[in-house]
């Protein structure tokens, strides 16, 4: 799996690369990606074969995706710069080592039409319902109902969107 990560985090991450070439390299690394845009400077960790990016989505600069537990980004999703999406975590252990082993993985799903603001953190096991807006800086630790505006740490629904 090392070569896949090198491709995604090395040549595919370059700002000098044409977007079509970037998409080709990301596919070569194992990512399932439709007709979507992925900007330079993104980082990837884990098993890239478990990442699916739908049609018409846009992933901005400096986004960090860790799909080992399974990560599905739907159609027409916009993800702002600096966002981090994790599918792995650890149980809390004793004082000598709080992050236990092995890593526990849970899938993340971002359904169609969502707008994820800048510097959002999405935790393992979360589903962001269709049409949601997640405000910049939010930390999403539980599921988001469709068509809601979520903000805060932890993210809570502020209002229902039409």
C-alpha positions in Angstrom: 0.0 0.0 0.0 3.0 2.3 0.3 3.2 3.1 -3.4 -0.5 4.1 -3.4 0.0 6.6 -0.6 3.2 7.9 -2.3 1.3 8.6 -5.5 -1.6 10.3 -3.8 0.6 12.4 -1.4 3.5 13.0 -3.7 3.0 13.7 -7.4 -0.8 13.9 -7.2 -0.6 16.6 -4.5 1.6 18.9 -6.6 0.3 22.4 -7.5 2.2 22.0 -10.8 0.0 19.1 -11.9 -2.9 19.6 -14.3 -6.2 18.7 -12.6 -6.9 15.9 -15.2 -3.5 14.4 -14.4 -4.1 14.7 -10.7 -7.4 12.8 -11.1 -5.7 10.1 -13.1 -3.0 9.6 -10.5 -5.6 9.5 -7.7 -7.5 6.8 -9.6 -4.1 5.0 -10.0 -3.7 5.1 -6.3 -7.0 3.2 -5.8 -9.4 6.1 -5.2 -12.8 5.7 -6.9 -13.5 9.2 -8.2 -16.1 10.5 -10.6 -16.0 13.7 -12.6 -15.0 15.8 -9.6 -12.2 18.2 -8.6 -9.5 17.6 -6.1 -7.2 20.5 -5.5 -3.5 20.3 -4.8 -2.1 19.9 -1.3 -4.5 17.3 -0.1 -3.2 14.5 2.1 -4.4 10.9 2.3 -3.8 8.2 4.8 -4.7 4.5 5.1 -6.4 2.3 2.5 -7.2 4.5 -0.5 -9.3 1.8 -2.1 -12.0 2.5 0.5 -12.5 6.1 -0.7 -15.3 6.9 -3.2 -15.8 10.5 -4.4 -19.0 11.0 -6.4 -19.9 13.1 -9.5 -19.5 16.9 -9.4 -17.9 17.2 -6.0 -15.1 19.6 -5.2 -12.4 19.0 -2.6 -10.4 22.2 -1.8 -6.7 22.6 -0.8 -5.2 21.0 2.3 -8.0 18.6 2.9 -6.9 15.4 4.8 -8.8 12.2 4.2 -8.2 8.9 6.0 -10.6 6.3 4.5 -9.4 2.9 6.0 -12.8 2.4 7.6 -14.7 3.4 4.4 -15.3 6.9 3.2 -18.1 7.9 0.7 -18.3 11.4 -0.5 -21.5 11.8 -2.5 -22.4 13.8 -5.6 -22.1 17.6 -5.7 -20.4 17.8 -2.3 -18.1 20.8 -1.6 -15.4 20.4 1.0 -13.6 23.5 2.2 -9.9 23.9 2.8 -8.3 22.4 5.8 -11.0 19.9 6.5 -10.0 16.6 8.1 -12.1 13.4 7.8 -11.1 10.4 9.9 -12.5 6.8 9.9 -10.2 5.5 12.7 -10.0 6.1 16.4 -8.8 4.4 19.6 -10.6 3.3 22.7 -9.4 5.1 25.9 -7.0 2.9 27.8 -5.3 3.1 31.2 -3.1 6.1 32.2 0.1 4.5 30.8 -1.3 4.5 27.3 -4.6 6.2 26.7 -4.9 5.5 22.9 -5.3 1.7 22.9 -4.5 -0.7 20.1 -5.7 -1.8 17.6 -7.3 1.1 15.9 -11.1 0.9 15.6 -12.5 1.9 12.2 -16.0 3.1 11.4 -17.2 4.4 8.0 -18.0 8.0 7.2 -20.6 9.0 4.6 -21.2 12.5 3.3 -24.4 12.4 1.3 -25.2 14.3 -1.9 -25.3 18.1 -2.0 -23.5 18.9 1.2 -21.3 21.9 1.8 -18.5 21.2 4.4 -16.9 24.5 5.4 -13.2 25.2 6.0 -11.3 23.5 8.9 -14.1 21.1 9.8 -13.3 17.8 11.5 -15.5 14.8 10.9 -15.1 11.9 13.2 -15.4 8.1 12.5 -18.8 6.6 12.2 -20.6 9.8 11.1 -23.2 10.2 8.4 -23.8 13.8 7.1 -27.3 13.8 5.6 -28.0 15.0 2.1 -28.1 18.8 1.7 -26.4 19.7 5.0 -24.1 22.7 5.6 -21.4 22.2 8.2 -20.1 25.6 9.3 -16.4 26.4 9.3 -14.5 25.1 12.3 -17.2 22.6 13.4 -16.3 19.2 14.9 -18.8 16.6 13.8 -19.0 13.7 16.2 -22.5 12.4 15.5 -24.9 12.0 12.6 -26.3 15.1 10.9 -29.9 15.0 9.8 -30.5 15.9 6.1 -30.9 19.6 5.2 -29.6 21.0 8.4 -27.1 23.8 9.2 -24.7 22.4 11.8 -22.1 24.5 13.7 -20.0 24.4 16.8 -17.8 22.1 18.9 -19.4 19.6 19.0 -21.5 20.4 15.9 -25.3 20.8 16.6 -28.1 21.7 14.3 -28.8 25.4 14.3 -31.6 25.4 11.8 -33.4 23.4 9.1 -32.7 24.4 5.5 -35.3 24.5 2.8 
